[in-house]
Amino acid sequence: MNPLIIIAVLLALISMVGLAKKNRELFLTGYFVYGLLVFGAETNEFISNENTTSLFVGFLWLIQAVLALPVRAKYDSETVKKDRIKICACFSLINLTGVLVPDISPAPEVTFYIHLVMSVLPLVVIYLLSSGKIVMEK
């Protein structure tokens, strides 16, 4: 088994723990490092095989890493709440790509489930933010 799969599972678990603890930085750290992991793996695949799909996938997850860059700033306005919802929607859509097109992964039988979890977690955050169950920091 590819050791990157084990790291990917651990990163998904980090995001799950961040959601359970309602810890924004921990949740985003899982997505940030996961995005960098996929970007690195896909860039390496592109360099060795010149597969342009790998380059596309790598940059798609680099976008996720940029969006998830954890910042310790206080998020205390309604505008920021809406932005957090939009960012979570982007995380969900990016990872949905890994669910709908599992062949882009080196181990589709495993990463399908990782992407499925990583696409559902942001939807839970959107629900919690929208319903007021995640309180904006003051």
VOGU-3710 file (C-alpha; in Angstrom, 3 decimals, decimal comma):
1> mnpliiiavl> 0,000/0,000/0,000  1,189/3,486/-0,842  2,361/5,251/2,367  0,705/8,458/1,148  -2,664/6,733/1,637  -1,941/6,308/5,356  -0,989/9,977/5,627  -4,156/10,970/3,750  -6,297/8,948/6,173  -4,560/10,625/9,120
11> lalismvgla> -5,198/14,065/7,619  -8,879/13,238/7,134  -8,973/12,157/10,784  -7,372/15,455/11,829  -10,137/17,347/10,048  -12,757/15,091/11,634  -11,333/15,771/15,102  -11,267/19,490/14,302  -14,944/19,346/13,368  -15,849/17,335/16,468
21> kknrelfltg> -14,024/19,806/18,713  -15,288/22,752/16,651  -11,674/23,824/16,278  -11,354/25,815/13,061  -7,536/25,726/12,909  -7,354/21,954/13,344  -10,115/21,400/10,769  -8,374/23,639/8,232  -4,945/22,135/8,928  -6,165/18,734/7,724
31> yfvygllvfg> -7,418/20,250/4,463  -4,296/22,410/4,053  -1,792/19,577/4,428  -4,002/17,205/2,412  -4,056/19,742/-0,428  -0,266/20,019/-0,324  0,063/16,222/-0,226  -2,085/15,743/-3,317  -0,366/18,640/-5,098  3,060/17,114/-4,445
41> aetnefisne> 2,023/13,612/-5,482  0,281/14,788/-8,651  3,143/17,098/-9,617  5,523/14,163/-9,244  3,188/12,067/-11,413  3,142/14,811/-14,047  6,931/15,097/-14,080  7,424/11,345/-14,478  4,624/10,601/-16,980  3,740/14,012/-18,472
51> nttslfvgfl> 0,073/13,308/-17,780  -1,737/16,657/-17,975  -4,645/15,323/-15,906  -2,212/14,943/-13,004  -1,199/18,565/-13,389  -4,849/19,648/-13,357  -5,614/17,553/-10,268  -2,508/18,837/-8,501  -3,457/22,457/-9,034  -7,054/21,787/-8,017
61> wliqavlalp> -5,877/20,553/-4,628  -3,349/23,391/-4,409  -6,366/25,705/-4,555  -7,764/23,761/-1,599  -4,494/24,248/0,293  -4,541/27,996/-0,341  -8,169/28,273/0,778  -7,457/26,213/3,898  -4,337/28,088/4,969  -4,976/28,245/8,722
71> vrakydsetv> -4,976/31,765/10,121  -5,228/32,534/13,822  -7,232/35,701/13,215  -10,560/36,176/14,977  -13,537/35,577/12,741  -16,239/37,749/14,245  -18,311/39,318/11,487  -21,291/38,160/9,456  -19,306/38,679/6,236  -16,584/36,324/7,430
81> kkdrikicac> -19,250/33,752/8,321  -20,508/33,872/4,727  -16,944/33,566/3,451  -16,381/30,502/5,649  -19,488/28,930/4,140  -18,213/29,636/0,611  -14,782/28,189/1,429  -16,372/25,036/2,855  -18,490/24,717/-0,277  -15,271/24,879/-2,325
91> fslinltgvl> -13,671/22,152/-0,166  -16,702/19,971/-0,727  -16,703/20,495/-4,507  -12,956/19,925/-4,852  -13,143/16,653/-2,947  -16,286/15,649/-4,779  -14,043/15,518/-7,853  -12,148/12,665/-6,178  -15,457/10,887/-5,561  -16,919/11,325/-9,040
101> vpdispapev> -13,673/10,614/-10,895  -11,868/8,134/-8,631  -9,526/7,016/-11,434  -7,458/10,188/-10,966  -6,039/8,665/-7,784  -3,236/6,097/-7,561  -5,424/3,963/-5,238  -9,045/4,682/-6,200  -10,515/1,931/-4,012  -9,205/3,695/-0,877
111> tfyihlvmsv> -9,072/7,361/-1,807  -12,689/7,279/-2,978  -13,718/6,977/0,674  -11,197/9,570/1,851  -12,558/12,066/-0,678  -16,102/11,154/0,271  -15,399/11,979/3,915  -13,484/15,125/2,947  -16,430/16,273/0,803  -19,047/15,637/3,511
121> lplvviylls> -17,205/17,286/6,437  -17,459/20,818/4,968  -21,181/20,295/4,423  -21,518/19,572/8,138  -19,605/22,774/8,902  -21,911/24,717/6,565  -24,924/23,311/8,412  -23,439/24,133/11,816  -22,505/27,674/10,761  -25,892/28,305/9,175
131> sgkivmek> -27,812/26,993/12,174  -25,712/28,948/14,678  -24,315/25,818/16,335  -20,791/27,042/15,638  -20,439/30,366/17,386  -18,321/32,977/15,646  -15,273/33,990/17,703  -15,317/37,365/19,440
//
